[in-house]
Amino acid sequence: MVLKTFGWSFAVTALGLVAAVFYGGWTAFGIVAILSILEISLSFDNAVVNAGILKKMNAFWQRIFLTIGILIAVFGMRLIFPVVIVAVSAQLGPIEAVDLALTDKERYQELVTDAHPAIAAFGGMFLLMIFLDFIFEDREIKWLGWLERPLAKLGKVDMLSVCIALIVLLVTAMTFATHAHLHAGPADKSATVLLSGVAGLITYMIVGGLSGYFEDKLEEEEEREHEQEEEAKRTGKPVMLLAGKAAFFMFLYLEVLDASFSFDGVIGAFAITNDIVLMALGLGVGAMYVRSLTVYLVRQGTLDDYVYLEHGAHYAIGALAVILLVTIQYEISEFITGLIGVVLIAWSFWSSVRRNRALAAAEGKAGSDDKTEVSSGV
C-alpha cells in the first residue's frame, strides 16, 4: 500500500537529490532535502483538506485533480512562480531571470540580494497573515493551550490580524529596512518594504477571498448532497458521488486552496535559498509527497490522526515570517531557518503521538472498569 501510493514520490525524491548533488554538491543536497521537508510539513494540512473534499468526488474528477492538478502545483506554483517573483522584484524578463540564474550566478545573486527586501516584505506579510489568522481562531483542539486560549479570545476583535500585520510592517520599515542588506552595502529601503508588504497583505486577502467564495459554493453543494442522502435513505437508492458542475466547483476550490498553500512554501523557500534551481527541485519533491499523502488519506479513509501537526506547521509559518523580515537587514543561515521548521513539526508530531497514547490508555482503563462493574454485578 505504501509503496504503491508513494512509489512515484520516492522515485522523484531520488532523482531530485541526485540532480542536486550534480548541480551543487552536498550543500545543494542538504538544501533540497530541507526544502522538501519544509514543503511537506507546511502542506500537510493542505493534503488533509484535499483528501476530505476529494473523497466526495467521482473517479474521473479525482484523476483530474491528481494529474492536471499536480502539474499545476509543481510546474506552475513551484517552478514558474519563484521565477516570476525574482523577475518582477529585480525588474527582469522571465527568460532573462532564468538565463542569469543558470549562466551568471554572481550577477543573479547580486540582483536577488538587492531585490531581497521587497521579496522578504511581501512574503513576510503573506506568511504572517496565515499565522495570525490561525492562532486567533478559536479551535476545539489546542496544542499550546496556555498560549492559544487567550489568543483565541483576542481573535474575537474584528480585523485584529490585519492591524497587527500592519503594525509589524511599520516597525520593520522603520528598523530593519533603514539598513537593508544589499550587495553594495546597507541602504534605506523603507519605501520598498512598505509597498511590498502592503502588496503581500493584499495578495493574501485576494487569495483568501477567492478561497472563501469557492468554499461558499462548496457548502451549497454539501447542503444539496445532504438532501440527496436523506432522499436516498427514504427511497433506498445509492448516494451518487459528486460530478459535473458540483465537482468542477470543488476542483476550482482545491486549485485556489493549493495555490494559497503554495505561496507559503515558495515564499518560505526564499528564506532558505535564492537559487531557483534548488528551489524548484526541493519544492517539486515536496509537492509530490503532498499528492501521495492526499491519495493515501483518501484510500485509507482516515484523516489526520496526528491532530497537532497543523498547529506545528502554522507555528513554522510564523517563524518563517519573522525570519524573512529580520533578513531584510541581517543574514541568517538557511540551515537554521530550515531547522526551526523541522523542530516545530517534530515537536507537534511527538505531542500528537503522546496524546494518542494517553487517549488509548484512558479508553483501556475505562473499558477495564466497565468489565469489573459487570463482573461484580453478576
C-alpha positions, -999 to 999 in steps of 0.1 A, spaced: 0 0 0 28 24 10 50 16 -20 20 18 -44 9 52 -31 43 68 -25 63 50 -53 64 80 -76 73 103 -48 102 80 -38 114 80 -74 112 118 -78 130 122 -45 159 101 -56 161 119 -89 159 153 -73 186 146 -47 209 131 -73 204 162 -95 211 184 -66 244 167 -59 255 171 -96 243 207 -96 258 220 -64 274 192 -44 264 180 -9 255 216 2 228 216 -26 218 181 -15 211 194 21 192 225 9 170 204 -14 163 179 15 154 208 38 131 224 12 114 191 6 108 186 43 96 222 47 72 219 18 57 186 31 53 199 67 37 232 56 14 215 31 3 186 54 -29 203 64 -35 211 27 -33 173 20 -58 166 47 -83 192 34 -77 179 -2 -85 143 10 -116 154 28 -130 170 -3 -116 146 -29 -132 116 -14 -167 131 -23 -158 134 -60 -162 106 -86 -132 87 -100 -129 110 -131 -125 142 -111 -102 125 -87 -79 116 -116 -82 152 -129 -71 167 -96 -43 142 -91 -29 146 -126 -36 180 -141 -38 194 -105 -3 182 -96 11 196 -129 -3 230 -120 10 226 -84 46 215 -94 53 234 -126 30 264 -121 34 273 -85 67 257 -75 87 263 -107 73 293 -126 61 313 -96 96 317 -80 110 329 -114 81 354 -117 88 367 -81 125 372 -89 118 387 -124 93 413 -110 113 423 -79 146 425 -99 128 441 -129 139 414 -153 122 394 -180 113 358 -170 137 344 -197 165 368 -186 160 358 -149 163 321 -158 193 327 -180 211 347 -153 203 321 -127 219 294 -149 248 312 -166 258 342 -144 251 332 -109 272 360 -94 252 387 -112 219 369 -104 229 367 -67 235 405 -67 201 412 -83 183 388 -59 202 403 -29 191 438 -40 156 425 -45 155 406 -12 140 434 9 110 435 -14 107 397 -15 111 394 22 85 421 30 60 406 5 65 371 18 67 380 54 34 398 54 17 369 35 30 343 59 23 364 89 -13 367 79 -16 330 76 -1 325 110 -22 353 127 -55 341 113 -47 306 125 -37 315 161 -66 340 166 -92 314 156 -110 296 184 -103 259 178 -117 229 196 -82 212 197 -54 233 212 -18 224 212 -2 250 234 -33 258 254 -17 283 277 -10 305 247 -38 296 223 -67 301 247 -60 338 254 -52 344 217 -85 329 207 -103 353 230 -84 382 214 -93 369 180 -129 380 185 -118 416 178 -126 424 142 -96 428 118 -71 422 146 -48 402 123 -46 429 97 -39 456 124 -11 436 139 4 428 105 4 465 95 20 474 128 47 448 123 52 462 87 56 497 100 81 487 127 100 467 101 101 496 77 114 519 104 140 495 118 154 467 96 145 484 63 166 516 71 198 495 70 187 469 44 214 444 34 223 449 -3 253 436 -23 268 471 -24 263 477 13 235 489 37 208 511 22 175 527 32 147 505 16 118 517 38 95 528 9 102 495 -9 95 474 22 62 493 29 50 490 -7 59 453 -10 45 445 24 11 460 16 12 441 -17 17 409 2 -12 417 25 -35 425 -4 -24 392 -22 -33 373 9 -67 389 12 -75 383 -25 -65 346 -23 -85 343 9 -115 359 -7 -113 335 -37 -110 306 -13 -140 319 7 -161 322 -25 -154 286 -36 -159 274 0 -194 290 0 -201 272 -33 -188 240 -16 -211 245 13 -241 249 -10 -232 217 -28 -228 199 6 -263 210 16 -276 197 -17 -257 165 -11 -272 161 24 -307 164 9 -298 137 -16 -286 115 12 -319 119 31 -338 112 -1 -316 81 -7 -325 68 28 -362 72 21 -361 56 -14 -333 31 -9 -313 45 -39 -275 47 -36 -258 81 -30 -241 94 -61 -205 108 -58 -203 144 -69 -197 150 -106 -204 177 -132 -209 212 -120 -205 204 -83 -172 185 -88 -160 213 -111 -165 239 -84 -147 216 -59 -118 213 -84 -116 251 -87 -117 254 -49 -90 229 -44 -67 246 -70 -72 280 -53 -65 264 -19 -34 246 -32 -22 279 -47 -26 297 -14 -6 269 4 20 271 -24 26 307 -16 39 299 19 61 272 6 76 293 -22 80 324 -1 94 304 28 119 289 4 134 323 -3 143 324 34 165 293 28 179 298 -7 178 322 -36 188 295 -62 157 289 -83 170 255 -95 174 242 -59 141 258 -50 123 241 -79 139 207 -70 131 209 -33 95 222 -37 88 198 -65 98 168 -44 77 181 -16 47 187 -38 48 151 -50 46 139 -14 16 161 -8 -1 144 -38 8 110 -25 -3 119 10 -37 130 -3 -42 97 -22 -31 78 9 -56 96 32 -84 91 6 -77 53 3 -72 47 40 -104 66 48 -89 83 78 -79 119 83 -52 134 104 -47 111 134 -19 135 145 -40 165 155 -12 189 164 7 187 131 -15 215 117 -5 236 147 32 229 142 30 237 106 15 271 113 39 279 140 67 271 115 50 296 91 50 322 118 87 316 125 95 319 88 76 352 86 97 367 114 129 353 99 121 368 65 115 403 80 147 400 100 168 390 69 160 424 54 190 436 75 207 406 89 218 373 72 205 341 88 218 307 77 193 287 57 201 256 78 190 274 109 158 286 92 150 251 80 159 235 113 134 257 132 106 245 110 117 208 113 119 211 151 84 227 154 69 200 131 87 172 150 76 186 183 40 188 172 42 152 158 56 139 191 29 158 211 2 141 188 17 107 195 17 113 232 -19 125 231 -30 94 211 -13 71 236 -29 89 265 -63 86 249 -58 49 242 -47 43 278 -77 62 291 -101 42 269 -84 9 280 -88 18 317 -124 28 312 -131 -5 294 -114 -24 323 -135 -6 349 -167 -14 330 -158 -51 329 -151 -50 367 -185 -34 374 -203 -60 352 -185 -89 369 -193 -77 404 -229 -72 395 -232 -108 384 
